[in-house]
Amino acid sequence: MTPELGLIEGFFGRPWSWSERRDAVAFLAPHGYRFYLYAPKADAYLRRFWQQPHPEGELAELVAFAGFCRDKGVRFGLGLTPFELHLHAGGDWKAPLAAKLAALAAVVADDLAILFDDMRGDVPELAERQAAIVHFAAERAGGARILCCPSYYSDDPILDLAFGKRPPAYLEDLGRLLDPAVEIMWTGEEVCSREFSPGHLARVAEKLRRRPFLWDNYPVNDGARMSQHLHLRAFTGRPAAIAEQVAAHGINLASQPLLSRIPALTLAESYADGDGYEYGGAFARAAEAVLGPELARRVALDLLTLQDRGRDRLGERLATLRERYAAFDHPAAAEIVAWLDGEWSAGDELVQTQ
């Protein structure tokens, strides 16, 4: 059994282009990816400046991409972060949120995600305030499926350090208050979880009163630390046995559009093969499908360096690698060269301002 698989563009830094998005959907839809959630941190009109309308050109691109996804049999979703809206105790948030949703109605999204991540959460009645916002949005979403990312979307204590101590029984309260039709996103035991176990997911489902909608933070490689690594390896720690315990499984994509396809293919294979899945073979097949045989062999040989060592620790090897991949006439090799050149390096300031 394979759950509903999907692509989440939810990373910090330089977003993908519209052509890169279309190419990713066209390539991965035949492999079982059935939704695309557009939520790049760089789109300020969905985040810090959410009350401002998208420029006409950007809105037209969103409308066109939504239609392209539907033509490919893929649901298109918008991720809206109404920044710090839940800090307002009164009802003065309703008018600006209604105006924003009215402006986005032209996109005709199949899914609407209300995202409360990356914001302060140690406020009174957090679950009650957020449930009210989600229900208000649902009433104006034109029948779209409604998703919600909580402020505390993982057990990871790093969230409490960054955004304030989570309120007691926050997940239980949110699960009780939200309409059962609302899907609740979850990244696992960590923000970037090494694995999802059946036992963990069963515990979370009990708290949420529904199966969690996985926001899987792999192969994403944004931020000051992760942007120094290419996440290319096959998925592990996602046993096929969890399929019945999740509402859907979305992967947060890497900054590199073509290279993201390699791990994406392996997740689909993992669910399809079940106990017969072998991550090494899955990587080899996916890499060849994306890169072609010659480049795939070269990347396999350099995998430890590209994924584990980190660009900032390559030293003199960086120039050697750059020369090696510049010799390949392949767009994925060009992504590796651009990464080596630092085009996707991200600092803490970027994460704090997007």
N, C-alpha and C positions, 0 to 999 in steps of 0.2 A: 504493500500500500504506500502511495506517495501522497503527502498532504499538498495543499495548494502552495506552489512555490512562486516566489516573486522577487523582483529587483527593487531595492531601495536606494535611491540617490540621496543619501543623507549625510554626506561627509563635509568636513571643513575644507577650505581652500578653493582652488580654481575648479569651477564646475565643468561638466561635459558640455560639448556643443550639441546643438539640436541634431545634426547629422550623426554624431556619435551615439546619441540616445536611440535614434531610429535604427541604426545598424545593430545595436545591442539587442533591441527587441526582436528584430527580424531574425537574428542568429539564434537567440535563446528560446524564443517561443516554441519552436518545434521540439525542444528538449523539456518541455513541461513548465516553463515559466509563464505564469498566467496573470501576473499583475506587475505594474510599475508604479511605485510611489515616488512622485517628484517632490523632494524636500531638501534640496541642496542648501547648506548653511549660507552660501554666498547670495542666495536670493533674498535680499533684505526686505522685499515687499511681502514675504511670507514669514518674516521674523522680526527684527528690531524695528523696522519701519512698516509693519504690517497694516497700519491704518491708512497708508498711502496706496493708491491704486497702481497696478502695474502700468508702465508705459504702453501705449497702443501696440507697438511692435512686439513687445514681449508677450502681451496678452494674445495677440494673433498667433504667435509661435506655440503658446500653450494649447490654444484651441486646435491648431493643426496637428500637434503631437498627440493630443487626446484622440482625435479621429484616426490617426495612423495606428495607435495601439489597438483601438477597437477593430480596425480592419484586419489586424493580425490575430484577433481573438484574445487580446490581452486587456485586462481592466486597467484604466488609468486613474491614478489617485493623486490628490493634492495633500501635502502635509503643511498645515497652517499652525504656526507657533504664535499665538496671541500674547506677545511678550509681556509678562508680569501682570496680565489681566486679573489673575486670581488674587492679586494683592489688594484689590478693591473690594471692600466689604459690602458696599451698597449696590444699587442697580445701574450705576452710571456707565457700566461697561456694555450695556445691551445695544445702545444706538451705534457705537462704532463697530461692534462685531456684526450687527445686522447689515450695516453698510458694506463691510468687507465681503461678507458672504454674497450679497447681492451683486457686487462687482465681479466675483469669481463665478457666478452662475453661468456666464457665457461659455465657460470652459466645459461645462456638462461633465463633471468628474463622476466616475463610477464609485470612487472611494473618497472619503474625506477624513483625514486624520487630524485630530486636534492634539497638538504636542505640547506637553508641559515640561519637557526636559530643558536642561541648561539654565534653570532659573531657581531663585530662592524658594525653598519649600517649607521652612519652619515658621509657618503662619497659622493662626487659629482657624479651625474648621476648614482645613485644606481640602479634604475629600468632598465636603459639602459644596464648597465654592466651585471646585472643578467639575463636579457632576452637573451643577446648574449650567455652567458654560457649555459643556458637551451636549446636554439636552436642548439648550437654546439653539445651538448650531444644527443639531439633528432635525429640528423642526423646520429649518430653512435650507436643508441640503438637497431638496428635490429628489428624495428617494435614494440617495447614495448610501452605500455601506459606511458606517461610522466606526472609526478606530480612535483609540485614545492611548497616548503614551503618558504614563504617570510621571510625576516629578521624581519619584524613586522607583525606577524601572528595573532594578536589580537589587540583590542582597548586598552588593558591594559597598563596604563602608566608605569608600572614596566619595560616594555621593553625599554622605552626611558631612564629610569634611569640606566639600566644595560648596554645598548649598544649604547647610544647616541640618541639624538633627531631625530625622523624619518623625512625624507625629506617631504616637502609639497607635497600633491597629490601623495604620493608614491604608494598606492594601485591602484589609477586610472591610473597612468602611467604604472604600471606593467600589469594591465589588458588590456590596449591598445596595449602594445608592444608584449605580448606573443601570440603565435598562439592560436586560439580558442580551438584547440584540447588539449592543456595543461591544466591539472586540477590544481587548486590553493588551497592549504591547509589553513585551518582556525580553530582556537581554540575557537572563540567566543568573547564575550565582555570582558572576562578575560582569562588569561593563563589557569587557571582551572575553567571553566565556571560553574556556578550553574545551568544555563538553557540556552536553545537556543530558542528564540522566533521567530515566523514567521516575525514579523516586522524587527527585527535585521537582519535576514538572507536575507530579501528582499533588505535592504539597502546595505549590503555587496555585494550581487550579482550585483547590479547596478554599484557599483564601479569596480568590477572585470570583468564585462561584461560576467559573467558566474556564474553558481551556485557554491557555495563553496564546497570543499571536506573537510568534517569535520574531524579534528584530535581532538578527544574528550579526554581530559585529566582526565578521570575517567575510571577505578579504579586505575590508576597509583599512587604509594605511594613511590616515591623516594625522595632524598634530605634530608637535615637535619631535616626539620619539618615533612614532610609527612611520612618519613620512621618510625616514631614513632606510626603510625596508620595503622590498617588493614582496607582497603576499601572493605567492604562486602555488604553494603546495596544495595538494588535494585536501578536502575536508576530512577531518577525523573527529571523534567524540560526538558524533551525531548519529547514533545507531538508528536503524530503520524502525526499531521498536517504539520510538517516540512518535511515530506518525499519527497514531490514534489519540495522542495526548496533547496535540497542538491544533489550534484552529487554522493556522497557516504558518509558513516558514519563509520569511523574507530575509535576503542577505543584503547587508549594507556594502555597497560596491567600493572597489578601490579607486583611487584617483586616475588610474590608467585604464581606459575603456577596453582596449583589446585584451590586455593581460588579465583583466577581471574575468574574462570568459573561461579561463582555464579552471580555476576552482569552482566556478558556477557549474560547469559541466560535471564535475566530480560529485557535487552534492546530489544532482539528479541520478547519477549512477549509483550512489550510495543507497538511496531509497529503493531503486529498482532491484539492486542485487541483494539487499538484505544481509544475511549472515555471510553471503559469499563475496561481499565487497572487500577489495584489496586496494588500499590507497595508493600504493606505488604504481600498480598497473593502471589505475584510474588516472593518475597524473600523466603517465606516459601517453595514454590515448587522448586525453584532453589537450595536452600540449601539442601533439601532432595535428589534431584537428584544427587548432587555432593558429599554430605557427608554421606548419609544414614540417616534414621530417628532419631536414638539416638544422634549422633553427631550434627545433624542439630538442634535438640531441645536445646542442650547445648549451641551452638553458638548463637542461638536466645536469650537465657537468658543473655548471656554475651555481646551482641552486643554493648550496650552503652559503656561498658568498653573497648572492643577491638577497636572500631572505633573512639569513641569520646574522651575518657579520655587520651589515649596516653601511650605508654610503659614507657616513662620517668617520668610519674606521678603516676605510679601504687604503688610505695612504697612496703609495706609488702604484698600487694595483688599479686604481681608478682609471688612469690613462690607458693602461693595457686593455681593460674591459671596454672602455669607450672605443678604442680603435677596433677591437674585435667585433662589436655589435654595429658599428658604423659601416662595416664591410658588407652587412646583409642588406639587401634591397627588400625590406619587409616593414610594413608600418608598425608591427609590434616591436621589432628591433629598434625602430626610431623612438618608441616610447621608453625603452630601456636607456637609450642614449640621452634622452631628455631628462630622465630621472637621474642619471649619473651627472648631468650638468646642473642639477639642483633645481630644475624647474618646478618640482612639486614639493620642495622643502617648505615646511610650515613652522612658524614660531608660535610661542604662547600668545603673543599679542594678537595674531590673526584669530586664534580660537576665542579669545576674549572679546573680540569686536564683531565677529560675524553673527 
